[in-house]
Amino acid sequence: MNKILLTHFLLTLTILSGSAQESYPPPGRLVDVNGYKLHLIHQGEGGPPVIMFHGAGDIALIWKLVIPKVAKFTTAVAVDQAGEGWSEHGHSIHMRQQAYDTYTALQNAGIKGPYILVGHSLGGILTRVFANAYPGEVAGVVLVDATHPDVVLKFYKEGQGKWQRMRLRASEETVPDPITSRLLHFPETKSFQPKRDFGDLLKDFSEEDRERFDWFYNHRPYTYVPGRKSYEAETMKSIYENEAAYNFGETPLVVISGGNKPDKEGDDNWTTEALKEHSEQLQKELLKLSNDSRQIVARKSGHQVHIDQPKLVAKAIKSVYRKLKNRK
């Protein structure tokens, strides 16, 4: 290949690559947080604003079936944390940093509290960390099949899986304080190509959003900062051992629990029956986080209630919203 053809070939690749990137720009807003940007999907207006935290392995777009329903009566915001979704990599990835980043991004975007926090799965832990850091900024909470700090998960070592409590895997004494200074240099990253088969999970999403999910999980390389620690086990241990510091007091709380989950296989230490009983008990224990709480069991849903029954989730959020309005 001569020099002219090679130049043309490389230019064509660059254009095609750029076109692929431009085909899926951020569906929301990129908001500055001390030198790096968080991605917020923002729809509707009014208050109190509803702030949605996704679970591990998901992105803000996963709330897209709920957002327009909530936006009919107030501001709806779904957040990609630093390094996730369309957000840039920031100072760190642990939840105390995520709480600070989220609050700062909301303030910089002009979305003022107090907020109704909605957390799915691990995002439920983040609601408690956020409320601990900014107690005056949380008006209501909806937990969507949320993680409890005493959760039992399956961990693999040398290909062998074992069920155990996440908090018992803590190796550090404390979780670092959030870094609040300006980011001067973006961290060096590595990448790999994830693959995720959604099956019919996204059948109710728009074609455009299904294409975004496919691009994000199956075509766009996932970047990460080597060596960064999430401190998830340490966070759960801290919350478990200091429960009073991480509750919601008089704040209205709705606990939505998936009622149609597949059975876990279990092992010698945790049988299928023990895992199911423990999981159901943990969902009930979440009710103790507020003196004004109630539980909804989503009978038609597994873990992804906001996808299986988005109307139910939006209705629960609206019930908290109305309660807050009636208090005034």
C-alpha positions in Angstrom: 0.0 0.0 0.0 1.5 3.3 -1.1 1.7 6.4 1.2 -1.3 8.1 -0.4 -3.5 5.0 -0.1 -2.3 4.4 3.5 -3.1 8.0 4.4 -6.6 7.7 2.8 -7.2 4.4 4.6 -6.2 5.8 8.0 -8.3 8.9 7.4 -11.3 6.7 6.5 -10.9 4.7 9.8 -10.7 7.9 11.8 -13.9 9.2 10.2 -15.7 5.9 10.7 -14.5 5.8 14.3 -15.6 9.3 14.9 -18.9 8.7 13.3 -19.5 5.7 15.6 -18.7 7.8 18.6 -20.9 10.7 17.5 -23.8 8.3 16.8 -24.2 7.8 20.5 -23.5 11.1 22.3 -24.5 11.4 26.0 -28.3 11.3 26.1 -28.2 13.7 29.1 -26.0 16.6 30.4 -22.3 16.6 31.2 -21.8 18.6 34.4 -18.5 19.8 35.8 -17.3 18.5 39.2 -13.9 20.0 40.0 -12.3 19.4 36.6 -14.2 16.2 35.5 -17.7 15.8 34.2 -20.6 13.6 35.4 -23.4 12.6 33.1 -26.9 13.4 34.3 -30.1 12.3 32.4 -32.4 15.2 33.4 -36.1 15.6 32.5 -39.0 17.5 34.0 -39.0 20.4 36.4 -40.2 21.2 40.0 -39.3 19.9 43.3 -38.4 18.0 45.3 -36.1 16.6 42.6 -35.9 12.8 42.3 -32.3 11.5 42.0 -31.9 7.9 40.8 -28.8 5.7 41.5 -28.3 2.6 39.4 -26.9 -0.7 40.6 -23.5 -2.3 40.0 -22.8 -3.0 36.3 -25.6 -0.7 35.1 -25.7 2.8 33.8 -28.0 5.8 34.2 -29.9 4.9 31.0 -31.3 1.9 32.9 -33.8 4.3 34.5 -35.2 5.4 31.1 -38.6 3.7 31.6 -39.1 5.4 34.9 -37.7 8.9 34.2 -40.5 10.2 31.9 -43.2 9.0 34.3 -41.6 10.9 37.2 -40.9 13.9 35.0 -44.7 14.4 34.6 -44.9 15.7 38.2 -41.3 16.8 39.2 -37.6 16.9 38.2 -36.2 13.4 37.4 -32.4 12.9 37.3 -30.4 9.7 36.8 -26.7 9.7 37.5 -23.7 8.0 35.9 -21.0 8.0 38.6 -17.4 8.9 37.7 -16.0 6.5 35.2 -19.4 4.9 34.5 -21.7 5.4 31.6 -20.8 8.7 29.9 -19.2 10.2 32.9 -15.4 11.0 33.0 -13.0 9.4 35.4 -12.5 11.5 38.5 -10.6 11.3 41.8 -11.9 8.0 43.0 -14.8 5.5 42.8 -15.8 4.7 46.4 -19.2 5.7 47.6 -18.2 8.6 49.8 -16.6 10.1 46.7 -19.7 9.3 44.7 -21.9 11.0 47.2 -19.7 14.1 47.1 -19.5 14.0 43.3 -23.3 13.6 42.9 -24.1 16.5 45.3 -21.5 18.8 43.6 -22.8 18.0 40.1 -26.4 18.6 41.2 -25.5 21.9 42.7 -23.5 23.0 39.7 -26.4 21.9 37.4 -28.7 24.2 39.4 -30.7 21.2 40.7 -31.2 22.1 44.4 -32.4 19.9 47.2 -33.8 18.5 49.3 -34.1 15.4 47.1 -36.0 12.2 46.9 -33.3 9.5 46.5 -34.1 6.4 44.6 -31.5 3.6 44.8 -31.6 0.2 43.0 -29.4 -2.7 44.2 -26.0 -1.3 45.2 -27.4 2.1 44.6 -29.4 1.6 47.8 -26.2 1.6 49.7 -25.3 4.8 48.0 -28.5 6.4 49.2 -27.5 5.8 52.8 -24.0 7.1 52.2 -25.4 10.2 50.6 -27.9 10.7 53.5 -25.1 10.3 56.0 -23.0 13.0 54.2 -25.9 15.4 53.5 -28.7 14.7 56.0 -30.5 18.0 55.4 -30.6 17.3 51.7 -32.7 14.1 51.7 -36.5 14.6 51.9 -37.6 11.1 50.9 -36.2 7.7 49.8 -37.3 4.8 47.6 -35.3 1.6 47.7 -35.7 -0.6 44.7 -34.7 -4.2 45.6 -31.8 -2.5 47.4 -28.7 -4.1 48.8 -28.5 -4.5 52.6 -25.1 -4.2 54.2 -25.4 -7.8 55.5 -26.0 -9.1 51.9 -24.7 -12.6 51.0 -23.1 -12.8 47.6 -21.3 -15.4 45.6 -17.5 -14.8 45.2 -15.1 -16.8 43.0 -11.6 -17.9 43.7 -9.7 -20.1 41.3 -13.0 -20.8 39.5 -14.8 -22.0 42.6 -17.8 -20.0 43.8 -18.7 -19.5 47.5 -21.6 -17.7 49.1 -20.5 -15.3 51.9 -21.4 -12.0 53.5 -19.8 -9.1 51.6 -19.0 -7.0 54.7 -16.7 -9.8 56.0 -14.4 -9.3 53.0 -13.3 -5.9 54.2 -9.6 -5.5 54.3 -9.2 -1.9 55.3 -10.2 -0.2 58.5 -11.8 2.9 57.1 -13.1 4.3 53.8 -11.1 7.4 52.6 -12.6 10.9 52.8 -13.8 12.2 49.4 -11.3 14.4 47.5 -12.7 17.8 47.0 -9.8 19.5 45.2 -9.7 20.1 41.5 -8.5 17.3 39.3 -5.4 18.5 37.5 -4.6 15.5 35.4 -6.9 12.7 34.2 -5.8 9.3 35.4 -4.3 6.8 33.1 -6.7 4.1 32.1 -6.8 0.6 30.7 -9.7 -1.0 28.8 -11.3 -4.2 27.8 -14.3 -5.1 25.7 -17.3 -6.2 27.7 -20.0 -8.4 26.3 -23.5 -8.5 27.6 -26.5 -10.4 26.3 -29.6 -8.5 27.4 -32.1 -11.1 26.0 -35.5 -9.5 26.1 -34.8 -7.4 29.1 -34.8 -4.2 27.1 -37.9 -5.0 25.0 -39.8 -2.0 26.4 -37.0 0.5 25.7 -37.0 2.6 22.5 -35.0 1.3 19.6 -32.6 4.2 20.0 -31.9 3.3 23.7 -31.5 -0.4 22.8 -28.9 0.6 20.3 -27.2 2.8 23.0 -27.1 -0.2 25.4 -25.7 -2.5 22.7 -23.0 0.1 21.7 -22.0 0.7 25.3 -21.8 -2.9 26.4 -20.8 -4.7 23.3 -18.8 -2.3 21.1 -17.4 0.6 23.1 -14.3 -0.5 25.2 -14.9 -0.2 28.9 -12.2 1.9 30.6 -11.0 1.7 34.2 -8.2 3.1 36.4 -5.9 0.2 37.4 -5.5 -0.2 41.2 -8.5 1.8 42.2 -10.4 0.3 45.2 -14.2 0.6 45.5 -14.2 -0.1 49.3 -17.6 -1.8 48.9 -17.0 -4.3 51.6 -15.6 -1.6 53.9 -18.6 0.6 53.3 -21.0 -2.2 54.1 -19.1 -3.1 57.2 -19.2 0.5 58.4 -22.9 0.9 57.7 -23.6 -2.5 59.4 -21.6 -1.6 62.5 -23.0 2.0 62.7 -26.5 1.6 61.6 -27.9 4.6 63.5 -25.6 6.9 61.6 -26.9 5.7 58.3 -30.7 5.6 58.8 -33.3 8.1 57.5 -35.0 9.1 60.7 -38.4 10.6 60.0 -37.8 10.7 56.2 -40.6 8.9 54.3 -39.3 5.6 52.9 -40.7 3.0 50.5 -39.0 -0.3 50.2 -39.8 -2.1 46.9 -38.8 -5.8 46.9 -38.7 -8.0 43.9 -41.2 -10.9 44.4 -40.4 -13.1 41.5 -36.7 -13.9 41.7 -35.1 -17.1 40.5 -33.8 -19.4 43.2 -30.1 -19.2 44.0 -28.2 -22.5 43.9 -26.6 -22.2 47.3 -23.7 -24.3 48.7 -22.8 -26.2 51.9 -22.8 -23.0 54.0 -25.8 -21.3 52.5 -28.5 -23.5 51.0 -31.1 -22.2 48.5 -33.7 -22.0 51.3 -31.3 -20.1 53.7 -30.4 -17.6 51.0 -34.0 -16.9 50.1 -35.0 -16.5 53.8 -32.0 -14.3 54.5 -32.7 -12.1 51.4 -36.4 -11.6 52.4 -35.5 -10.8 56.0 -33.0 -8.2 54.8 -35.6 -6.5 52.7 -37.9 -6.3 55.8 -35.0 -4.9 57.9 -34.7 -2.0 55.5 -38.0 -0.8 56.9 -36.3 0.0 60.2 -34.3 2.8 58.5 -37.2 5.2 58.9 -40.0 5.8 61.3 -42.3 6.4 58.3 -41.8 3.3 56.0 -43.7 0.8 54.1 -42.9 -2.2 51.8 -44.2 -3.0 48.4 -43.5 -6.5 47.0 -43.4 -6.4 43.2 -44.9 -9.8 42.4 -44.2 -9.6 38.7 -40.5 -8.6 39.1 -37.2 -10.1 39.7 -34.3 -7.9 40.8 -34.8 -5.3 38.0 -38.1 -3.9 39.2 -37.6 -0.6 37.5 -37.5 -2.5 34.2 -40.2 -5.1 34.9 -42.6 -2.8 36.5 -41.6 0.9 35.9 -45.2 2.1 36.6 -45.0 0.6 40.1 -41.7 2.3 40.8 -43.0 5.7 39.5 -46.1 5.3 41.6 -44.1 4.6 44.7 -42.0 7.7 44.0 -45.1 9.8 43.5 -46.5 8.6 46.8 -43.4 9.9 48.6 -43.6 13.2 46.6 -47.3 13.7 47.5 -46.6 13.0 51.2 -43.9 15.6 51.2 -46.2 18.1 49.5 -49.0 17.5 51.9 -46.7 18.1 54.9 -46.2 21.8 53.8 
